[in-house]
Amino acid sequence: MEAARALEQARAQPGNDRDTLLEILELQGVVAGMLQQPAKARAAFQTLLVLAPEYRLKGDYAPRVVTPFFEANGWLNDKGAALRLEVVPASGTDNLLTVQAKPDVLNLGRSVLFYQREAGAGWILTEQPLVEGMASVERKGRRVEWWAELLDERRAVLTSLGSETSPLVTLAPGALASTPAPVPTLSEKQPQVKGVPGSPLRTVAYVCLGLAAGAGATGGFLGLQSNQARARVEGAPVNEAGYTVGLTQKEAFALDARARSQGQWANILFGVAGAAAIAGGTLWVLGAPVTVSAAPSGVVVGGTLP
């Protein structure tokens, strides 16, 4: 179906951030469930829950969607399959930053993107492949701040260790830990304004709204075809004895079966269109650009809704 293909294309885009990836996986599971493809729905939900074990569906869906989600959640708990990125402690004079992805039961991880810097310097980015679930990078100083992201084969962010705002700190063997970077006083701080671009959620919002339009149009077409087939059966002329003379019995049965089938698919597509429209509208609002201003009185966040 068009909805499933559009989501596959969105999933194949390189460099999706984590939030975008989770939204795509949820929608893939929902669409597969509504199309009565439980195996595909369960697989999408398993990947979703491996990355975000506490994730909950954002809408109220029929059992054909909810059941695969609960099955995936049970599988996650049985396997202990929640994916995480952990620090591997350095040994001796080791000059490496090393992380391990575990337990990668779905074999999703392909590489790790390391961010590191010395105090006051810019971030240095280094991508290293996973080898037996581990990746390492040379430490670029005696005292470095760093964090890391686990990437899949399309460089989408699966999970992370630390963050830009809460990095880890690693010292070289023998380095003193008592020399933190000087913190400017309040009077020395200058207001800074940082523009934050629109979230990639906007991209997924466009996909969802496109799906809604496509599914709605297709559903409307199938509904019209169903009504026309039903009208031919019900409007066929009859003779004085009350028997239908405009259609053979075989033709009548065929038209009735076609009307039922097209009606069922129309209802499914209308459901997909509704879910995609709700998701698209929500993601459009959540993806609105904002500005963040740092001032002596605090942090001010501003922006405009569409």
N, C-alpha and C positions, 0 to 999 in steps of 0.2 A: 504494500500500500504506500501511497505518497507520503503519509506521515512518518512511517518507519524509515523510508529512504531518506527523507530530509534530516531525520535525527542521526542516521548513520553518517551523512555528510558532515553534520555539525560535529559529531564525535571524531571524525577523521581530520578535522582542522588541526594543524600543529600548534602547540603552545597554549592549550586551554588552561586557565587557572583552575584551582581546586573547586571553587564554588560553581563555576560554569560546568565543570565535569560532573559534579553531583546532580545538578539540575537536568543535564542531558540523560544521565543514567536513570533517574526517576521517571522521566517522560518516556524513555524507551521501555521501561517495565510496564508503565501504565498503558501505553499504546498496544504493546504485545498482549497484555491481559485482556483489553477490550476487544481485540481481534481474535480472542480465544486461542492464543498461542502460549500456553502455560509454561512450556520449557524455556522459551525465549524470555518471557517475563521473569521467571525465577532466576535465570542467568544474569539478567541486568540487575535485579535486586540483590543478588549475591555480591556482585562487584560493588554496588553502591554501599552495602552494609559492611563489607570488608574495609572500605575506606572511611566510613562514618558509622560506627556501630550504633550510635544513639539516634540515627536519622529516623524521622517519621514522615509518612506521606502527608502532603499538604492539602489534600482534598478528601472528600467522602466518596469512595468508589464502590462499585459493585463487587460481589464476592469473587468474580473471575479476575479481579485485580488484587484484592486484598489477600486472597488465599495464597498466591505465589509469594507475596511479600512476607507473610507470616512463615511460610515454609523456608524461605531464604534466611529469615531471622533465626529459626530453629537450627538450621544447618550451621550458621555462624557460631551459635553458642556451643553446639556439639563439637565443632572443630577447633574452637578457640582461634578463629581465623582473622581477627582484627589486625590489620597491617600497621606496623609502626616502624619508626626509624630511631635507632638507639646509638649512643656513643660507645665505641670500643676503647677502653682505657689504654693509654700509651704505656709502653714498658721501657724502663731504662732511659737511654738517651734518644729514644724514638723522636723524630722530628716530623711526625705525621699527624694529621687529623683524620680519624677513621670512624666510619659509621657502618651500621649493619641494618639491613631491612629484614624484618621477620614478623610473623611467619608468613612468607609470601606464598600462600597455598595456591593462588591462582596465577602465579608467575607473571605478575604485572610489571614489576620494576625492571628498568633497563639501565638507568644511570642515575647519578646523584650530582646535583648542581650545588657546589660549595660557594658560599659568600664569606670572605674574611677581610679584616682590616686591622691595622694598628690604630691606636687612639688618634683621632683627628684626621685620619686619612679616608680616602674613598674606598668603596667596596671593590675587592678583586674577585671576579667570578671565574670559577674553574669547573668544568663538567668532566666527571670521571665515570667510566663504565662500572657496572656491578660485576664483580667476580666472586662466585660462590656466595652471593648475598651481601658482599662487603665492597666498600669503596674508600679510597684514601686520597689525600692531597697533602702536599708539603706545606708545613706551617710557614707563613711569610713574616714572622717576627718573633720576638721574645715574649711579648704579651699581645695576643690577638683576640678580637671579638669575631665570632663566626656563627653561621647557621647554615642549614642545608635543606634542599628539597629533593624528594624522590620523584623521578620522572618515569613515564611509561614510554613505549616505543614511538609515540607521537609527541613526546616531550610535554604531555599534560602533567600537571602537578598532582601526584597521588596523596602525599602526606609530607609533613615537614618536621624538622627538629630545630627548635628555636625560631626566631623571626627577626626581621629588621629592627623592630622596636624592642625585642627582648632576646638579644643574642647571647650565646654562650661565651664564656671567657676561658681561654687556655693559656697557661704560662709555660715557657720553656723550662726544662730542668735547671734549678738553681736560681731562677728569676725571682725577684722580690714581688710579693703581691700587695705591698703596702704603698704603692705609688699610683693612686688613681689619677686620671686626667683631671686637671683643674676645672671646677664648675664655676662659670661666670655668675656674678651676683645679679640680683634682679635689675639693678640700675644699668648693668652692662648689656643686658639682653635687648636686642633690637626686635621689634615686631617683625615676624616673618609670615608671609602668605604663600602657601603652596597650593597650586591648582591640582586637583585630583581628577584625572580624566574619567570620562564615563566608563562604568564597569563593563567588562565583557558580557555581563548579564544582558546588556542591551542586544548583543548579537543573538543570544538564545531567544530573547523576546521577539526579534524579527522572525526567527525560524518558527516559533510557536504561533505567531499571528498568521504567518503564511500557511502553516499547517491547518489552522482553524478555517481560513478562507477556502483552501483546497478541499478539505474534508467536508465542509458545509456545502460547497458547490456540487461535489460528487454525490453527497447524500441527497441533495435536492433533486438531482437528475435521476437517481435511482428511485426516489420516491415518486417522481412524475411517471417513470416507466411502469412502476408497480400499479399506480392508479389507472393508467391507460389499459394495462392488461386486465385488471379487475373490471373495468368498465366494459371491455369487449365481451367478457363472460356474462356479466349481469345484464348487458344491453342487447344480447343476441335475440333475434325475433323467435317467437314460438307459434306453433300452429294451433288450430282449434282444440286439439286434444291436450294442449299444455306442454308439448314436447318442443325442445329447442331445435330449430331447423337451420339457423344461420351458422352453426358450428358442429363439427363432429364431436363425439364424446372424447376422443383422443386429443383433439385440439383444445377442448375446454379444460381437460385435466392439465395439459401442458401450460396453458395460460395461467391457470390457478397456481401451479407450482412456481412458475416464474414470478408471479405477483408476490407470493409469500417470500421467496428468496430475496427479491429486490427490496421488499419492505424491511426485512431483517437487516440487510446490509445498510440500508438508509438510516435505520435507528442507531446502528453501531457507529456510523460515520458522524451522525449528529452528536453522539456522546463524545467522540474524539474531538470534534470541533469545539464543543463547549469546554472540555478540559483544557485544550490547547489555548483557547481564547483567555480563560481565567489565568492560566500560567503565564501567558505572554503579557497580559496587562500588569500582573504583579511584578514580573521581572523588569518591565519597562519602567515602572515607578522606582523599584529598588536600584536600577542602574542609572538613575539621574546623576549628573555631575555635581560635585560639591567643591567648596573651597574650605581649607582649614587655616585659621589664623592664630598664631601664637602671640599673646599679649601679656603684659605684666599681671593683668587681672585674671588670666586664665586662657583657655582655649576656646575659640569661637568657630563653630561650624556653620557654614551658610551654603545655600544653593536654591535652585528653583525646580519646582515640580513641572512636568510637561503639561 
